[in-house]
Amino acid sequence: MAAFLYRLGRWAFRWRWRVVLLWVVVLGALGGLSMVSSPGPESSASIPGTESQDAFDLITERFPGADVTGGSGANAKIVFVAPQGQKLSDTANKATIEQVVEQAGQGAQVAGAGKPVTSADGSTAYATITYTVKAKELTDATKQALEASVRTGQDAGLTIDVGGNALAAQPSGGFTEIIGIVIAAVVLLVTFGSLVAAGMPLLSALIGVGVALSAILCLASTLGLSTATSTLALMLGLAVGIDYAVFIVSRYREERARGREPEEAAGLAVGTAGSAVVFAGLTVVIGLAGLSVVGIPTLTQIGLAAAGAVLVSVIVALTLVPALLGTAPRLVLARSVRRGAAATTWWTRLARRRSRTVVDRPNRGSRWARLVLRHPLPILLLAVVGLAVIALPATKIHLGMAGDESKPTSTGERRAYDDLANGFGAGFNGPLTIVVDAQGATDPKAAVAATAERIAATTGIVSVSPASFNQAGDTALFTAVPFTAPNDDRTVDLIHVLRDERPAIDAATGTTFFVTGATAGNIDSSQKVLGALVPYLGIVVGLAFLLLMVVFRSVLVPLKAALGFLLSVLAALGAVVAVFQWGWLAALIGVQQTGPIMNTMPIVMVGIVFGLAMDYEVFLVARIREAHTHGENPRDAIVSGFNHSARVVVAAALIMIAVFSGFVGAGETFIKTIGFGMAIAVLFDAFVVRMTIVPAALALLGERAWWLPRWLDRILPHVDIEGQTLTGLTAASTHTGADDAARMVTPAR
């Protein structure tokens, strides 16, 4: 592996302009194709293997062409509330409502306007306006007409709010993501002390992300990729693309400081740091591709698309980065190094001395490692207990779907939601759809009526609607309104009670009924995600354990890495619950309304954080093992590994935190939560687990950390991630003459 990557790095450096041109052509070609490709479908709500999905499939089969699910077009639910002391049935108020609905129901994009429905106490009413196009396709004229009709009623004294998606603000972003990239650029500049060195990781990451996103857009229609797949690919592509380039550029600068020729240094950087990039990228891909085991198509698409973006980032790091280094081999060095090289002609004669005084001299990383090594057990216990305490809120996580109830009260959707809950009851916003298969009944209508009566008598059900039959008369639909809100735990219990009572009701009526609808679908989705979490963790942790065992030739190091990951991800989930569900410090990051955690968020975050956690494990421990394989004792190897990698790992972590934090400002709740969760997870994993727990655990284990049974050592493939095989390849390339000093100050040609 190392020898192949070494040659690849030298080849890319030597043919730098051709490599750069190739990537530019690939980006341009894919970008052009993406502009003319058909867009992908909207995000699918399909949840195969659940009762709610089976029921939805049955509705689709038995009610062909019927709009029983609300349609795919935009909708506006106009909610009217009477002034204090009045009722909507009053003559003036009734006339106003009819005028508003009639005015709102006119327009080229309007499909229809429903009749107003008034609550039992006469204080609240609503009417639904449906449209022929999706919300994002509504014209400004259509929206303005709806707003004008609402103002008509408001001027007459009614309180009117509009729910649905017609006037809902579309998810926004972009500005905060740019801020995250700017912060990453500042971190790079401080870390490298060179504009060119800071710009290369950003440039290579942007090219990689551009290629990945363009490919996703090109394949969206063919593979059915939803619009949600690109956001996560963008987030991860930027983060890992910058980080992978940082490690290779940093190693290149280190090898130059040791007196290597530019091309040789590029080869060594790709052969050593590039090997770590390959295996780190594979762990991320494992975590993301593993999302397919959940069985939710949207998660599978998101995971595979993001995994593809990570693979592109790895390839870009191994080829484009050394090519970019070839375009400015001297300018990528720190200014102080360039000045020293230009001011003297005896630079390379002192290369080894400079290696000792600049490359290997103690720094903050080695000093921190020595501090941990002096008190490994207390520091280990403090870090573990601290993360465990932060993880405690995760035991109270409440999964659900973010609906209008989670939006700020400043939005019309949230006010409409509250108005309907006050007028019609909390469960009105989350009715259950009951589909009754009466094909086996002698009298289908009587059997359906009996089923509806039994369901209406269930504790927790407020009312049921009249049943509507399909054309064949053997299948019926009706809604059951629960007493409690959609995300209330009692609603979950109610659905379970209905399904548990099904055998008795079916036996008594000769029918079979299913519970579906948005509320039931969200609950089924949450339970499916929770049920898949343990096998998912088993698969990804098991595969990554094997991969790390091959890389590090150890049993305990991969085990320690997996346990550290569990600590960091549980602590991150605890922080997410504390902020987004409990509201702790929520205002600081712009969370205006707390609520349940989106049901797919934990497993997505687990997959992503797992891969990123293994990134830091590979980069940090690879340098420790490299020092150990070159003869240093376990404790000195820890100090040496931190001396060479701690600063770069810290910079990489800060870059990832900056990039992920930029997505906290996104308008979409799922992306906001994921951005925060991953930023805090990287913070915990990089600074607490990898920088603190890892050296403490390795110090306590000593030589045992690198133990591997002989029989296992014989059957495992040997991967030279430390670059030992490069010794013979580089011996002839080490230069020690005055001519080499000139090469240090003259760009390679």
C-alpha positions in Angstrom: 0.0 0.0 0.0 2.6 2.6 1.1 4.9 1.8 -1.9 2.1 2.1 -4.3 0.9 5.4 -2.9 4.5 6.7 -2.8 4.8 6.1 -6.5 1.3 7.6 -7.1 2.3 10.7 -5.2 5.5 11.1 -7.2 3.7 10.5 -10.4 1.0 13.2 -9.6 3.8 15.6 -8.6 5.7 15.0 -11.8 2.7 15.3 -14.1 1.1 18.0 -11.9 -0.4 20.2 -14.7 -2.0 17.2 -16.4 -3.5 16.0 -13.2 -4.9 19.4 -12.3 -6.3 19.8 -15.8 -7.8 16.3 -15.6 -9.7 17.2 -12.4 -10.8 20.5 -13.9 -12.1 18.7 -17.0 -14.0 16.1 -14.9 -15.5 18.9 -12.7 -16.6 20.9 -15.8 -18.0 17.8 -17.6 -20.0 16.6 -14.6 -21.1 20.1 -13.8 -22.4 20.6 -17.3 -24.2 17.3 -17.3 -25.8 18.1 -14.0 -27.3 21.3 -15.3 -29.2 19.5 -18.0 -30.0 16.3 -16.0 -33.5 15.7 -14.7 -34.0 16.5 -11.0 -34.4 13.7 -8.5 -37.7 13.0 -6.7 -38.7 14.6 -3.4 -37.6 12.8 -0.2 -39.6 9.6 0.1 -41.5 8.8 3.3 -41.6 5.1 2.5 -40.9 2.9 5.5 -40.9 -0.7 4.2 -41.7 -3.5 6.6 -44.0 -1.4 8.8 -47.8 -1.6 9.3 -48.2 2.1 8.3 -46.4 1.4 5.0 -48.4 -1.8 4.3 -51.6 0.1 4.9 -50.5 2.9 2.6 -49.7 0.3 -0.1 -53.2 -1.2 0.4 -54.8 2.2 0.0 -52.9 2.8 -3.2 -54.0 -0.6 -4.5 -57.7 -0.4 -3.6 -58.2 3.3 -4.3 -56.5 3.8 -7.6 -56.3 7.4 -8.7 -58.1 8.7 -5.6 -56.5 11.6 -3.7 -56.7 9.8 -0.3 -53.4 10.9 1.0 -53.7 14.7 0.6 -52.0 14.8 -2.8 -48.5 15.9 -3.6 -49.4 19.6 -4.3 -49.1 22.5 -1.9 -51.8 23.2 0.6 -52.9 26.0 2.9 -55.0 25.4 6.0 -56.7 28.7 6.8 -57.6 28.7 10.5 -60.2 31.2 11.8 -60.6 32.2 15.5 -63.5 34.3 16.7 -63.0 37.5 18.7 -63.5 37.1 22.5 -67.1 36.7 23.3 -68.2 36.0 19.7 -68.8 32.8 17.7 -67.9 32.1 14.1 -71.6 31.2 13.5 -72.5 34.8 13.9 -73.8 36.3 10.7 -71.0 38.7 10.1 -68.2 36.3 11.0 -69.8 33.5 8.8 -70.0 35.9 5.9 -66.4 36.9 6.4 -65.2 33.3 6.4 -67.1 32.5 3.2 -65.6 35.5 1.5 -62.0 34.6 2.6 -62.4 31.0 1.4 -64.0 32.0 -1.9 -61.2 34.6 -2.5 -58.4 32.2 -1.6 -60.0 29.5 -3.8 -59.5 31.5 -7.0 -56.4 31.4 -9.1 -54.6 29.5 -11.9 -52.7 27.2 -9.5 -55.6 26.5 -7.1 -57.0 22.9 -7.3 -59.9 23.4 -4.9 -61.2 24.9 -1.7 -62.8 22.9 1.1 -65.8 23.9 3.0 -65.1 25.5 6.4 -65.4 23.1 9.4 -66.2 24.7 12.7 -65.3 23.4 16.2 -68.0 22.3 18.6 -67.7 25.4 20.7 -68.0 27.7 17.7 -64.7 29.5 18.4 -62.5 28.0 15.7 -62.9 26.9 12.1 -60.6 25.9 9.2 -60.8 25.5 5.5 -58.2 23.8 3.3 -57.0 25.2 0.0 -55.2 22.7 -2.3 -52.9 23.6 -5.2 -51.9 21.9 -8.4 -48.2 22.4 -7.9 -45.7 21.9 -5.1 -45.0 24.6 -2.5 -41.7 25.6 -4.1 -43.4 26.0 -7.5 -46.1 28.4 -6.3 -45.8 31.8 -7.9 -45.5 35.0 -6.0 -48.9 36.1 -7.4 -50.5 32.9 -6.0 -49.0 33.5 -2.6 -49.9 37.2 -2.6 -53.5 36.3 -3.5 -53.7 34.0 -0.5 -52.2 36.6 1.8 -54.6 39.2 0.5 -57.6 37.0 1.3 -56.3 36.5 4.8 -56.0 40.2 5.3 -59.6 40.6 4.3 -60.7 38.4 7.2 -58.2 40.1 9.6 -59.5 43.5 8.7 -63.0 42.3 9.6 -61.8 41.4 13.1 -61.1 37.7 12.9 -57.8 36.1 14.0 -56.5 34.2 11.0 -53.4 32.1 10.6 -52.3 29.9 7.7 -50.9 26.4 8.2 -49.7 23.9 5.6 -46.8 24.5 3.3 -48.1 27.1 0.9 -46.7 30.1 2.8 -44.1 28.2 4.9 -40.6 29.6 4.7 -38.4 27.4 2.5 -35.3 25.9 4.2 -32.5 28.4 3.9 -28.8 28.3 4.4 -25.6 29.2 2.7 -24.5 32.2 4.7 -23.6 30.3 7.9 -21.9 27.5 5.8 -19.7 30.2 4.2 -18.8 31.5 7.7 -17.8 27.9 8.6 -15.5 27.7 5.6 -14.0 31.1 6.5 -13.2 29.9 10.0 -11.6 26.8 8.5 -9.5 29.0 6.3 -8.3 31.0 9.3 -7.4 27.8 11.2 -5.4 26.6 8.2 -3.6 29.9 7.9 -2.7 29.9 11.6 -1.6 26.2 11.4 0.5 26.5 8.3 1.6 30.1 8.3 1.3 30.2 4.5 -1.5 31.4 2.3 -0.6 28.8 -0.3 -0.6 25.9 2.2 -3.9 27.1 3.7 -5.5 27.5 0.3 -4.6 24.0 -1.1 -6.8 22.0 1.2 -9.7 24.4 0.6 -9.2 24.3 -3.2 -8.9 20.5 -3.3 -11.9 20.0 -1.0 -14.1 22.4 -3.1 -13.1 20.6 -6.3 -13.9 17.2 -4.7 -17.2 18.4 -3.4 -18.0 19.9 -6.8 -17.3 16.6 -8.5 -19.3 14.6 -6.0 -22.4 16.9 -6.0 -22.4 17.1 -9.8 -22.3 13.3 -10.0 -25.2 13.0 -7.5 -27.2 15.5 -9.6 -26.4 13.6 -12.8 -27.6 10.3 -11.3 -30.5 11.7 -9.3 -33.2 10.9 -11.8 -31.7 7.5 -12.9 -31.1 6.2 -9.4 -34.1 8.0 -7.8 -31.9 10.0 -5.5 -34.0 12.4 -3.4 -33.1 16.0 -2.9 -32.0 15.3 0.7 -28.9 13.3 -0.4 -26.8 16.3 -1.5 -26.8 18.3 1.7 -25.1 15.6 3.8 -22.7 14.9 0.9 -21.8 18.6 0.8 -21.3 18.7 4.6 -19.1 15.6 4.8 -17.3 16.2 1.5 -16.1 19.6 2.7 -15.1 18.4 6.2 -13.1 15.3 5.2 -11.8 16.8 2.0 -10.1 19.6 3.9 -8.9 17.3 6.6 -7.4 14.7 4.3 -5.5 17.4 2.4 -4.3 18.9 5.6 -2.6 15.7 6.7 -0.9 15.2 3.3 0.3 18.9 3.1 1.5 18.7 6.7 3.5 15.6 6.0 5.0 17.1 2.9 6.2 20.2 4.8 7.7 17.9 7.4 9.6 15.9 4.9 10.8 19.1 3.2 12.1 20.3 6.6 14.1 17.0 6.8 15.9 17.9 3.5 13.9 15.9 1.0 13.5 17.0 -2.6 10.0 18.3 -3.4 9.0 15.3 -5.5 10.4 12.9 -3.0 8.6 14.7 -0.1 5.4 14.5 -2.0 5.8 10.8 -2.6 6.6 10.2 1.1 3.6 12.3 2.2 1.2 10.3 0.0 2.9 7.0 0.9 2.6 7.6 4.7 -0.2 10.2 5.4 -2.0 9.0 2.3 -2.1 5.5 3.7 -3.8 6.8 6.8 -6.2 8.8 4.6 -7.2 5.6 2.7 -8.0 3.6 5.8 -9.6 6.6 7.5 -11.8 7.1 4.5 -12.7 3.4 4.4 -14.0 3.6 8.0 -16.2 6.6 7.1 -17.5 4.7 4.1 -18.3 1.7 6.3 -20.3 3.9 8.7 -22.2 5.6 6.0 -22.9 2.6 3.7 -24.0 0.7 6.8 -27.1 2.9 7.0 -28.6 0.7 4.4 -29.2 -2.0 7.0 -31.9 0.2 8.6 -34.2 -0.5 5.6 -35.4 3.0 5.1 -34.8 4.0 1.4 -34.1 7.7 2.2 -31.4 6.8 4.8 -29.9 4.3 2.3 -29.7 7.1 -0.4 -28.2 9.6 2.0 -25.6 7.2 3.3 -24.5 5.9 -0.1 -24.4 9.4 -1.6 -22.3 10.7 1.3 -20.1 7.6 1.1 -19.5 8.4 -2.5 -18.5 12.0 -1.7 -16.0 10.7 0.9 -14.5 8.3 -1.7 -14.1 11.2 -4.1 -12.4 13.2 -1.3 -9.9 10.3 -0.8 -9.0 10.1 -4.5 -8.7 13.9 -4.7 -6.4 13.9 -1.7 -4.1 11.2 -3.1 -3.8 12.7 -6.6 -4.8 16.4 -6.8 -3.1 17.4 -3.6 0.4 16.2 -4.6 -0.2 17.8 -8.0 -1.0 21.1 -6.4 2.1 20.8 -4.2 4.0 20.4 -7.4 2.8 23.8 -8.7 4.2 25.6 -5.7 6.7 23.3 -3.9 8.4 26.2 -2.1 5.5 28.6 -1.5 3.6 25.9 0.5 6.3 26.0 3.2 6.1 28.4 6.1 7.4 31.9 5.5 10.2 31.4 8.1 11.4 28.3 6.4 11.4 30.0 3.0 13.3 32.9 4.4 15.9 30.6 6.0 16.3 28.7 2.8 16.8 31.8 0.7 19.2 33.5 3.1 21.7 30.6 3.3 23.4 28.2 1.0 24.2 25.7 3.7 20.5 24.9 4.4 20.7 21.3 3.4 24.0 20.6 5.2 22.1 21.4 8.3 19.0 19.5 7.3 19.4 16.8 9.9 20.1 19.4 12.6 17.0 21.4 11.5 15.0 18.1 11.6 16.0 17.8 15.2 15.4 21.4 16.2 12.3 22.1 14.1 10.6 18.9 13.2 11.3 16.8 16.3 11.7 19.5 19.0 9.1 19.4 21.8 5.9 21.3 21.1 2.5 21.6 22.8 1.5 18.2 21.6 4.4 16.4 23.2 4.1 18.5 26.3 0.4 17.5 26.6 1.3 13.9 26.1 3.9 14.0 28.8 1.3 15.6 31.2 -1.1 12.8 30.5 1.6 10.1 30.9 2.5 11.5 34.4 -1.1 10.9 35.6 -2.7 8.4 33.2 -5.2 6.8 35.5 -6.8 9.9 37.1 -6.9 11.7 33.7 -8.5 8.6 32.1 -11.1 8.3 34.8 -11.9 12.1 34.8 -12.4 12.0 31.0 -14.6 8.9 31.0 -16.8 10.1 33.9 -17.1 13.5 32.3 -18.4 12.1 29.0 -20.7 9.7 30.9 -22.3 12.5 32.7 -22.8 14.5 29.5 -24.4 11.4 28.0 -27.0 11.0 30.7 -29.7 13.1 28.8 -29.5 10.6 26.0 -31.4 8.1 28.2 -34.4 10.4 28.0 -34.3 10.9 24.2 -37.8 11.3 22.6 -37.8 10.5 18.9 -40.4 11.9 16.6 -40.8 14.1 13.5 -40.5 17.8 13.6 -43.9 19.2 12.6 -45.5 22.6 12.9 -45.5 22.3 16.7 -41.7 22.5 16.7 -41.7 25.8 14.8 -41.3 29.2 16.5 -44.6 30.9 17.6 -43.7 33.8 15.3 -44.6 31.6 12.3 -48.2 31.3 10.9 -47.8 27.5 10.8 -47.2 27.2 14.5 -50.0 29.6 15.4 -52.4 27.7 13.2 -51.3 24.5 14.8 -52.0 25.9 18.3 -55.4 27.4 17.2 -56.5 24.0 15.9 -55.4 22.3 19.1 -57.3 24.8 21.2 -60.4 24.6 19.1 -60.6 20.9 18.2 -58.3 19.2 20.7 -54.6 18.3 20.8 -55.1 15.1 18.7 -56.8 17.0 15.8 -53.3 17.8 14.4 -52.4 14.2 14.2 -55.4 12.0 13.2 -55.0 8.3 12.6 -56.0 6.9 9.3 -57.8 3.5 9.5 -58.0 1.4 6.4 -60.4 -1.6 6.7 -60.1 -4.6 4.4 -63.6 -6.1 4.3 -63.1 -8.4 1.4 -63.9 -11.4 3.6 -67.0 -10.0 5.2 -70.5 -11.0 4.2 -71.8 -7.4 4.6 -68.8 -5.1 4.2 -70.6 -1.9 5.2 -72.0 -3.4 8.4 -68.6 -4.9 9.2 -66.8 -1.6 8.7 -69.4 0.2 10.8 -68.8 -2.4 13.6 -65.1 -1.9 13.3 -65.4 1.9 13.5 -67.7 1.5 16.5 -65.1 -0.7 18.4 -62.3 1.7 17.6 -64.4 4.7 18.7 -64.9 3.0 22.0 -61.2 2.7 22.6 -59.9 4.8 25.5 -58.0 7.8 24.0 -60.1 8.1 20.8 -62.1 11.3 20.7 -64.1 10.7 17.5 -64.1 8.8 14.2 -65.2 10.1 10.8 -67.7 8.5 8.5 -66.2 5.8 6.4 -65.6 6.2 2.7 -65.5 3.0 0.5 -63.6 2.3 -2.7 -65.4 1.6 -6.0 -65.5 -2.1 -5.3 -67.1 -1.6 -1.9 -64.8 -4.0 -0.1 -62.3 -1.5 1.4 -63.0 1.5 3.6 -61.2 4.5 5.0 -61.9 6.7 8.0 -60.0 8.8 10.5 -59.8 8.4 14.2 -58.8 11.5 16.2 -56.8 10.8 19.4 -57.2 12.8 22.6 -53.4 13.5 22.7 -50.9 15.3 20.4 -49.0 13.5 17.7 -45.7 13.5 19.6 -47.2 12.6 23.0 -46.1 9.3 24.4 -49.8 8.5 25.1 -50.4 8.6 21.4 -47.7 6.0 20.9 -49.4 3.8 23.5 -52.8 4.3 21.9 -51.6 3.0 18.5 -50.1 0.0 20.2 -53.4 -0.6 22.0 -55.4 -0.4 18.8 -53.0 -2.9 17.1 -53.1 -5.2 20.1 -56.9 -5.2 20.0 -57.0 -6.0 16.3 -57.3 -9.8 16.6 -60.4 -9.6 18.7 -62.0 -6.9 16.5 -61.1 -8.7 13.3 -62.6 -11.9 14.7 -65.8 -10.1 15.7 -66.3 -8.2 12.5 -64.8 -10.4 9.8 -62.5 -7.6 8.6 -58.9 -6.7 8.9 -57.9 -3.1 9.8 -54.6 -1.3 9.7 -53.5 2.0 11.4 -51.6 4.4 9.2 -51.3 8.1 8.5 -48.5 10.6 9.2 -48.6 10.1 13.0 -48.6 6.3 12.9 -45.9 6.5 10.1 -43.6 8.6 12.3 -44.0 6.3 15.3 -43.3 3.2 13.1 -40.3 5.0 11.6 -38.9 5.8 15.1 -39.4 2.3 16.3 -37.8 0.8 13.2 -34.7 3.1 13.6 -34.4 2.2 17.3 -34.7 -1.5 16.4 -32.0 -1.2 13.7 -29.5 0.7 15.9 -28.0 -2.3 17.7 -27.5 -4.5 14.6 -26.2 -1.4 12.7 -23.7 -0.7 15.5 -22.7 -4.3 15.5 -22.0 -4.3 11.7 -20.1 -1.1 11.4 -18.1 -1.5 14.6 -17.3 -5.1 13.8 -16.1 -4.2 10.2 -14.1 -1.2 11.5 -12.6 -3.3 14.3 -11.3 -5.8 11.7 -10.0 -3.0 9.5 -8.1 -1.3 12.4 -6.8 -4.6 13.6 -5.2 -5.1 10.1 -3.8 -1.5 10.2 -2.4 -1.5 13.7 -1.6 -5.3 14.1 -3.3 -5.1 17.5 -6.4 -6.4 19.3 -6.6 -3.9 22.1 -6.1 -0.7 20.1 -9.1 -1.3 17.9 -11.1 -2.2 21.0 -10.1 1.0 22.7 -11.0 2.9 19.6 -14.5 1.4 19.5 -15.2 2.1 23.2 -13.9 5.6 22.8 -16.3 6.1 19.9 -19.3 4.9 22.0 -18.4 7.4 24.7 -18.1 10.4 22.3 -21.3 9.6 20.3 -23.4 9.0 23.5 -22.1 12.3 24.9 -23.0 14.0 21.7 -26.5 12.5 21.7 -26.8 13.7 25.3 -25.9 17.2 24.3 -28.4 17.1 21.4 -31.2 16.1 23.8 -30.2 18.8 26.3 -30.3 21.5 23.6 -33.0 20.5 21.1 -35.3 18.6 23.4 -34.9 20.2 26.8 -33.9 23.7 25.6 -30.6 24.1 27.5 -28.6 26.9 26.0 -30.8 26.6 22.9 -31.0 30.3 22.3 -27.2 30.5 21.9 -27.4 28.5 18.6 -30.7 29.9 17.4 -33.0 27.0 18.4 -36.3 28.9 19.0 -38.5 25.9 19.7 -37.7 22.6 21.4 -39.4 19.3 20.6 -38.7 15.6 19.9 -35.4 14.6 18.1 -36.0 13.6 14.5 -36.2 9.8 14.5 -33.6 9.3 11.8 -31.1 11.7 13.3 -29.4 9.5 15.9 -28.6 6.7 13.5 -27.3 9.1 10.9 -25.2 10.8 13.4 -23.9 7.5 14.8 -22.8 6.5 11.3 -21.1 9.8 10.5 -19.4 10.3 13.9 -18.2 6.7 13.9 -16.3 7.2 10.6 -14.9 10.6 11.7 -13.8 9.2 15.1 -11.9 6.5 13.4 -10.3 9.2 11.2 -8.6 10.7 14.2 -7.7 7.3 15.7 -6.0 6.3 12.5 -4.1 9.6 12.0 -3.0 9.8 15.7 -2.2 6.2 16.5 -0.5 5.6 13.1 2.2 8.1 14.1 2.5 6.5 17.5 2.8 3.0 15.9 5.3 4.4 13.4 7.5 5.6 16.2 7.2 2.3 18.0 8.0 0.2 14.9 11.1 2.3 14.5 12.4 1.3 17.9 10.9 3.7 20.5 9.5 2.3 23.7 5.7 2.6 24.2 5.8 5.8 26.3 8.3 7.5 24.1 6.4 6.5 21.0 3.2 8.2 22.5 5.2 11.4 23.0 6.8 11.2 19.6 3.4 10.5 17.9 1.8 13.5 19.6 4.8 15.6 18.8 4.3 15.0 15.0 0.5 14.7 14.8 -1.3 16.5 17.7 -1.1 20.0 16.2 -2.5 18.8 12.8 -5.2 16.6 14.4 -6.3 19.6 16.5 -6.3 21.8 13.4 -8.3 19.2 11.5 -10.8 18.9 14.4 -11.2 22.6 14.5 -11.8 22.7 10.8 -14.5 20.0 11.0 -16.2 21.7 13.9 -16.2 25.0 11.9 -17.7 23.3 8.8 -20.3 21.4 10.8 -21.2 24.4 12.9 -21.9 26.3 9.7 -24.9 24.0 9.1 -26.4 24.8 12.5 -27.8 28.0 10.8 -29.7 25.9 8.2 -33.5 26.3 8.1 -34.2 22.6 8.0 -34.4 21.1 11.5 -32.8 17.8 10.5 -29.7 19.5 9.1 -29.5 21.9 12.0 -29.6 19.1 14.5 -27.1 17.0 12.5 -24.7 19.9 12.2 -24.8 20.6 15.9 -24.5 16.9 16.8 -21.5 16.3 14.6 -19.7 19.5 15.7 -20.1 18.6 19.4 -19.2 14.9 18.7 -16.0 15.9 16.9 -15.2 18.2 19.9 -15.6 15.4 22.4 -13.9 12.8 20.3 -10.9 14.7 19.2 -10.1 16.6 22.4 -11.4 14.3 25.1 -11.2 10.8 23.6 -8.3 10.8 21.1 -6.2 13.5 22.7 -6.7 12.4 26.3 -8.2 9.0 26.7 -6.0 7.4 24.0 -2.6 8.4 25.4 -3.8 7.6 28.9 -5.0 4.1 27.9 -1.9 3.4 25.8 0.3 4.4 28.7 -1.5 2.1 31.1 -1.4 -0.8 28.5 2.3 -0.3 27.7 3.7 -3.0 25.4 0.4 -5.0 25.7 -1.3 -2.4 23.5 0.4 -3.9 20.5 -0.3 -7.5 21.4 -1.6 -9.7 18.6 -1.8 -13.5 18.8 0.7 -15.2 16.5 -1.9 -17.3 14.7 -3.9 -14.1 14.0 -0.7 -12.3 12.8 -0.1 -15.0 10.3 -3.6 -14.9 8.7 -4.1 -11.1 8.7 -2.8 -9.3 5.6 0.1 -7.0 6.2 -0.5 -3.4 5.4 2.4 -1.0 5.6 0.7 2.1 6.9 3.9 3.3 8.7 5.9 3.3 5.4 8.6 0.9 6.4 8.9 -0.4 2.9 9.7 3.1 1.7 13.1 3.1 3.4 14.8 1.4 0.5 12.9 3.5 -2.1 13.9 6.8 -0.5 17.5 6.1 0.5 18.9 7.1 -2.9 16.7 10.2 -2.9 18.0 11.8 0.2 20.1 14.8 -0.9 22.9 16.5 0.9 24.6 19.0 -1.5 24.5 22.7 -2.2 22.6 22.0 -5.4 19.8 20.8 -3.2 19.7 24.1 -1.4 19.0 25.8 -4.7 16.1 23.4 -5.2 14.6 24.5 -1.9 14.3 28.1 -3.1 13.5 27.4 -6.8 10.2 25.9 -7.8 10.4 22.4 -9.4 10.1 22.5 -13.1 
